[in-house]
Amino acid sequence: MLKKIIAITLSILMLISICSCKSEPDNSSSDTIEVEFEEIVVDQSGNTISSSTTTSSEQDITSTQTPDTSSNQNINDKYINYNTVVEVDICDDVVRGYLDAKDAYNQYYWLSAYNGQRFDYQNVNLDWNIDGSSEYTIYFSENADFSNSHSVKTRTRGLVKHSILIPGKTYYWKVVGTKSTDTLGGGIIKVKDAPVRWIYLDGIRNIRDMGGWKTTSGKKVKYGMLYRGAQLNTEKDGAIVNAVSASALNTFNSLGIKTEFDLRSMQNVHVKTEGTNLNHVLLSNDASAYSAYDSIYAESQKEKYITMFNYLSDKNNYPIYAHCQGGADRTGSYAFLLNGLLGVPYDDLVRDFEMTSFAGTTRWRSAGSANTFGADDEDYVDGGVTVKWRAMYNKMMEYGKQNGCTTLEQSIEHWFINDVGVPKSQIDSFKSIMLE
């Protein structure tokens, strides 16, 4: 019988580089990329018969189906490899170092060492053949035929900040220039899991997915449902203008966001952002804006929560983008309430809040000195803004204790239902939509 087996041993054809960070007090941040090398056995038609894998890390990376590369792609080309899955970390090493830090002392190190610097982008490094094109388009898709793909344009090879990749997912990617339709590079990447998914848009900052966090029940908050960030439009010389560039607006629209929660105080800018199809929802009244920190419990806020859950309880309104002006205080308080209601533990709510510090605006849990944070109830002051993070938490926990609640999730739910007047059916619907 004719032997039909051809053995192909794959070598490393694609490098994903991540800038090494400064020295840190512990070794919590990885300086290496986890890569899996796969040996695939195919028949004469190119169909996979069997495969075996070895990996440089403990994490198992599963290869997805191999696309048809017979048209204009050479799998032996230096820049094209659709057989090896390479893991990438879309978090910069600084963000990853903070997330991996095991205690407040080491978390403080990352915040203080990189205070005011920006890492609010996806850190995706790709390599492809340069052919003199004036511009290159990178396509990402979960499908081998590149259906339902999203694209990013760049003039240089290397770091791709504008991608909208989701942690935990595997993507095919390819690059095409302006000089021809030839594929100049491509492969398969698996995005390392992380509770932080930045969305980088020119003109504004601090945009991220609220998903990815694990809850006390063992479930996970879904990606791609709730987003938080800064304002999309602003007032300039008496006119309302977009704060985001035209190209960045295309990236924003590709997220499919349907609803905008506007948490700003009453201003003339409370209109739908030009160039979007967002359903603009003003979570404000004539007296005040959606307030921050311990003032979220004010009687004047309750009407806004009722409106908010009318939208949150209906899946047809998702995805939803919530913002104030800078995406730090009012938006941070909003995220505290909603992710806390979903069961994200307090320590992770703190991490999510402090992520704003890696978007150019400092927001810490409390004041810090002597290489660590101060007392938990000590307010942090930055540029005249008083951050009452711990006071907000303590007030909710005290309310819960008075009403027989033992956890933050129970306290927030009891407060929304019994104090604010949100129907329990809407709370349950919100949780069923957001948890997996």
N, C-alpha and C positions, 0 to 999 in steps of 0.2 A: 504493500500500500504506500502510495506516494506520501512522503512526509510533508505536512502542510505547515509545520510550526516554524516561525521565524522569531528569534529572541532579540529583543531590543533593550539594551541597558541605557538608561537615561543618565546624563550628567547634569550638573548645575548649569542652566542656560540663562537664568534670570536672577538678578540680584536686587533685593529690595533693601535700600540703605536707610538707616535712621540715624540722625545726628546723635552722637554720644553726648551725654549731659555732663555737667560739672560734678565734681566729687560730692558725695553725700555721706551723712553719718551712718547709714546702714546700707546694705546691699539690696534694698527692696526693688530697685528699678533695674530691669534687664537691659544689658547692653547688646544683646544678640537677637537675631531674628530666628524664629522657629521655622525650619524648612523641612518638608518631607520630600524624599526622593522615591520615586516609584518605578519599579521594573515591570514592564507590561509585555505580555506575550500575545502576538496577533497572528492571524492567518494571512494567506496571500491576498485577501481582499481588504485587509486592514481592520478586520473586526477583532475586538479584544476577546481573548479566550480566558486568560488568567492574568493575575497581577500580584505582586508582593511589594510591601512597602517597608522602608526604614525611615526613621525620623530623628532629628537632632534634638527633640524635646519630648516631654512626656505627653503632650497633647496629641490626640489622634486626629489626623486630617484626612477626610474622605475625598477621594477623587470623584469628580462628576463626569458625565459622559463626554467622550472625545468628539469634537466637531469634525465635519468633512473639511480637510485642509488641502484637497487636491487641486482647487481652482488656481489660486495665486499665492498660496502660502507654502513655504518649504519648512517642514518641521526640523530640518537640520540647520536652518538659518540661525545665526547667533542671537537674533532678537525675537524669534518666534518659537514658542514651545507650548503646545496644548496638551501635554501629557504629564507635566509635573505641576503639582499644586504648591504654591508658595504662600506662606502665611505672612500677612502684613498687619501692622498695628497702626491704625489711623490716628492714635493718640501720640502726640509728641512725647519724647522721653521725659520731659519735665512733668507733664500731666500724668503720665504713667507712673512716675516716681511718687507723686503725691497720692495717687490711687492705691499704690502698693504699700505705702507706709502703714505700719501696724499700730502706731500710737500717735498721740497728739504731739509729742516732742518732734517726731520725724515729719509729721504733716506740717508743723510750724516751720521746719527747715525749708521745705519746698516753697511755701508761701512767702516767707521772708526773703529767700535767696533770689526769687524771680518776680518779686513784687513789681507790678506795673508793666510787665512785658506781655506780649500777646502770643498765645498759642491756640487761639480759637479757630483752628482750621483742621482739615483732614490731612494727615501726614502720609501721603501716598507717593512713593518714589518709584518711577517706572523708567525703563531704558528702551529706546528704539533707534532705528537707523535714521540718521539725518540725511535728507536728500536735497537740501537747499530750499525746501518749501518755506513760504512766508508765514505759514500757520499750520498747526497740526491739530487734528481732532481725535480725541481719545474716546472710544465707545466702551461702555460697561453694560453688561447684561447678565442676568442669571441663566440665560438660555444660550445654548451652543450656536444657534442660528442668529444670535444677536437681535432677536425680536424683543420688543419692549425695552430697548436700551435707552440709556441717557448718555449725553455726550458732554465733553469738556474741551474747550479750545485753548490752545497755548501757542506761544511763539518759540518757546525754548523747551528742551528736553529736561526731565528731572521731576522735581516736586510738583504734584498736582494737588492744589489746595481746595479747588472748587468741587471736588467730587461729593456725592451724596450717598456714599456706601453705608450699609447697615452692618454693625458688628454681628458676627456669627454666620453671615451669609457668604456663599462662594460665587464669584463673578468671573465671567470671561471678559477679556479686554483686548482691544486692538487699536492700532493707530494708523490713520490715513492722512497724508499731507495734501497740499494744494497742487503739487506738480503732476500727480497721477492718482489712479485709484488703487495702486498697489498697497498691500498691507505692510507697514514698515516695522511693526512689532506687535506682539500679542502673547497672551498666555492665560493662565488661570490663577486667581488669587483667592485666598480665604481670609476674611477679615477677622482678626483676633477679637474675641468677645470683650466688651467693655461697657460699663454703664454710662459712657459719655460718647455722644455722637455730635460733633460740631458740624454746623452748616456755615460755610464761609461765603459771605456776600460782600462785594465791594461797596464801601460807603457806610456800612453799619457793622456792629460787632455783637458778640455774646449771644449768638443764635445757636441753640442746641435742642436736640430731641429730649423730651422728658422721660422716654422709655429706657429700658435696660436694667433698671434697679430691681433687685430681688426683694420679695416681701417676707414678712414673718411667717406667712402661711406656706411658704415654699413656691409660690407662684412668681411670675415675672411681669413687670409692666411692659406692655407692648411698645415696640418702636413704631414710628410713623403715624402716630395718632395725635399726640399733643406736642407742640413745639413752643418754646419760649425764647424771647429775645428783646431787641431794642425796637424803637419806632421805625416804621417804613417810610413815613412822610413827615415833613416838618414845615415850619413857616419861615420864609425868607423874603425880606423886603416887601412884606405885606401880601405875599402870594404863597399858596400851598405848593410845595415841590416835593418830589420823591427824594428820600435820603439814600436810596439804593440806585446803582447804575442800571442801565438798560440790560447789559449782559447778565448782571447778577439777578435782575428781576426774572430773567428766563430760568435761571437756576431755581429761584424761589417758586415759580409757577410749576416747575417740573415735580415739585413735592406734592402737588395735587391738593393743596390746602384750600378748604372751602370757607372756613369761618375765621374771623379776626375778633379776638377779645381785646378791646382797647381799654387799658387800665389808667390812662392819663387823666389829669384834671381837665376841667372844661376849658377847651381852647378851640380856636377856629380850625384846627387840623383834624377834627373828629369827622373825617370823611373817608370813604373807601380809597385805598391807594390806587392812583392812576396806573393802568396797565395790568390790573388784577381783576379777578371775578369774585373777590372775597365778599362774603356777607358780613358787613361791618356791624359789630355789636358793641355799643358803648356801655361799659360797666361802670357808670358814673351817674351822679344825679346833679341837680342844680347847686347843691351845697358843697360837695367835696368829691374828690377822686376816690377810687378804690385805695384805701389807706394801707400803710405798711406796718409790719411788726405788731406790737400789742394793740394798736388802734384798729386792727382788723375786726376786733370784737365789738366795735361801736354799734349802737342801735341803727345808725344811719347807713350801715353797710348791708343790712339784711336784705333789702330790696334787690341789691345787686346779686347776691347769692341765689335768690329765687330765680332771677333771670338767667344766671349762669347755668344752673342745673336744668333749666328747660332745654338748653342746647346740649349739655353734657350727657343727658340721658337719651338722646336720639342719635343713633349711629350715622344717620344720613348727614349730620353736620360735621363729621370728621373728614380729614384732619383739621385741627384747630390750632391757630397761632395766637398766643397771648403775649402782650407787651405793654410796657409803660413807656418811659422815655429812653432809659438806658438799659432796661432789663435786669435791674439789680434788686431794688428794694420792694416796690409793689409787686413786681413779677416774682421775686424771691419768696414773698409771703404767700402769693397765690400757689406757687409750686409746693411750699411747705404744707398747705392745707390739702391739696389734691393728692400728692404722692403720699402724704401721711395718712389720708383717708384710705388709700389703696393698700396700706400696710407696709410701706417702706420704713425700716427702722430709723430711729432718730439719728444715729451716727452717720447713716448714709444720706439723710436729709441735710446734715451739716456739710458733708462732702459736696453734695450737689450745689448748695448755696455758695460754698467757697470757690467753686469752679469759676465764678465770675471774676475772681482774682487773676485768672489766667487769660482774661479778655481785656486787660488794660485798666480795669477798675477794681480797687481793693475792697473786698468784703470778707471780713473774718468773723468767726463766732464770738470773739471777745477781744479785748485789748491784749497785746503781747509784749513781753519783755523778758530779759534773761534767758533767751533762747527757747521760750515756751509761751503758751497762752496764759493770760491772767485768770482770775477767778471767773467761773462760768457765768456769773451774773453781772460781770463787769462789761458795760457797753463799749463798743468800738466806735471811734469817731474818725471819719475820713472826709476831709474837705468840707467840714460843716455838717455832714450827714451823720446822725447818731444811729448806729446799728443796734437795735434792741432784740437781737436774735434769741438769746436765752430767756428774756422776759416774755417773749411771745410764746415760747415753749412752756415755760413755767405756768403761765396763766391758763393754758389749755389743760395741762396736767392737774392743776388745782381744781379746775372746773370738773374734770373727769372724776377726781377723787371724791368730790362732794356728791357725785351722782352714781357712785358705785362702779366706776370704770377703772380698770387696772392698766390699760395700755393706751398709747397715744392714738392708735387707730380707733379704738372704742370711744375715746373721749371726743375726737373730732366728729365721728358719726353721730354720737348722742347729741352733740352741740348743733350740728346741722339740722337734725330732725326735730329736736325738742325746743331749741332756742330760736333757731332761724325760721323753721317751718318748711324745710325741704321734705317732700314726701319720701318715705323709705323706699318706695318703688323706684324712684328716680336714683337714689343712692345705689340700690341693687343693680339697676340698669347700667349705671356708670361703671361699676366694678366689673360687670360681665363684659362690657365693651373693652375695657382697658387691661384686663388680666389674662394671662395665658399660662 
